[in-house]
Amino acid sequence: MRRSITAIAVALGVILVLLLSSIFVVDEREKALVLQFGQIKQVREEPGIGFKVPFIQEVVKYDDRILSLDTDTIEVTPSDDRRLVVDAFTRYRIEDPVRFRQAVGAGGVATAQDRLGSILNAQIRQVLGADQVTSDTILSEERRSLMNRIRDNAQAEAEDLGIDVVDVRLKQTNLPEQNLSATFDRMRAEREREAADEIARGNEAAQRVRATADRTVTETLSEAERDAEITRGEADAEANRTFAEAYGADPEFFQFYRSMQAYETALQGSNSTLVLTPDNAFFDYLYDNGGTGAGAASVTPSTVPAPAAATAPAEVPAEEEAALDGAAATTGATEDTETAGEAAAGEDAAGAGPALSPETAPAATADGAGTALVAEEPAGATGSAATP
């Protein structure tokens, strides 16, 4: 009884083992091949439970998802002979497990990736090194079309592997290490050239602005000076017209006024010295020249006010008084002229000090502008004014 139970248990165990060995499950993310002595007996691409002959057949499963493969870094030489270091990756999928098994054998996915990597490297060199493809083209918007060409070429060769190449991308496109310094120097020189061009254009614009400003300043100053000269000329013309009218109205007074201005300008300060001849016209209004000067005021002893001293005036001999009276009559001075002479002599006396009598006056004195000059006349002289 006990033996029969044991035999039944053993039989059930063997049956269970055989049953489990003959059953396999295919996941929705996988594809399966049933092999018998290396020969493909069954293909399961749909998920579910499958059966096989235990211990004789075996099940090989492949991933049905999109797989990724990173290629090795390679150097390519575009048509402009600028070497580039390219690093790419691809996305692929096992499309036909039967052909895939026949192509790679027992090596499986690892062998397939090695062969797919070789295909991609060859296609990258071929496409990026083709004519009309430069380094600038690889780095431009045409990069996408180049990657699509690589994908299509790789897909054509990967069909024998039962692989569908979904996409190919260039991750990095760099320069070799030995070319970086030269490239950076060239880029730096290019940027410096552009900066120099910008600076030159800026200096040109600045010079143009400065020239315009200088021209505007010059024109403005020229116009201002022109207007000033016109105004100054008009003012001078008006002044000359006024002077001409004044001169025409009273020439004697105009000469007197101009002489006073000349005296004021020439005899300035306390140390003014002039060396002139006695008969110079400059002295016409500083002393009596016998009526020869135009508009000259006759200065006689009778028109000179008495000195401000407290003592009585000195007596004048009768002969000298008669001579002086005769000289005054000879000059032909009228009462009005004598009155003007007295006024001028009074002003001169007020500016220069006390008047001098014929006896005490020096030969010729000139203390400054407005000082009356009286020359000492010898006794008995008639018909002439005081001479220097």
HELIX and SHEET records of a PDB file:
HELIX    1   1 ARG A    2  SER A   22  1                                  21    
HELIX    2   2 PRO A   97  VAL A  104  1                                   8    
HELIX    3   3 GLY A  105  GLY A  107  5                                   3    
HELIX    4   4 GLY A  108  LEU A  128  1                                  21    
HELIX    5   5 SER A  135  ILE A  138  1                                   4    
HELIX    6   6 ARG A  143  ALA A  158  1                                  16    
HELIX    7   7 GLU A  159  LEU A  161  5                                   3    
HELIX    8   8 GLU A  177  ALA A  249  1                                  73    
HELIX    9   9 PRO A  251  ALA A  266  1                                  16    
HELIX   10  10 ALA A  281  PHE A  283  5                                   3    
HELIX   11  11 PRO A  301  THR A  303  5                                   3    
HELIX   12  12 ALA A  318  THR A  330  1                                  13    
HELIX   13  13 GLU A  335  ALA A  352  1                                  18    
SHEET    1   A 2 ILE A  23  VAL A  26  0                                        
SHEET    2   A 2 GLY A  48  PHE A  51 -1                                        
SHEET    1   B 3 GLN A  39  ARG A  44  0                                        
SHEET    2   B 3 GLU A  30  GLN A  36 -1                                        
SHEET    3   B 3 GLN A  57  ASP A  63 -1                                        
SHEET    1   C 3 LEU A  67  ASP A  70  0                                        
SHEET    2   C 3 LEU A  84  ILE A  94 -1                                        
SHEET    3   C 3 ILE A  74  VAL A  76 -1                                        
SHEET    1   D 3 LEU A  67  ASP A  70  0                                        
SHEET    2   D 3 LEU A  84  ILE A  94 -1                                        
SHEET    3   D 3 ILE A 163  ASN A 174 -1                                        
END                                                                             
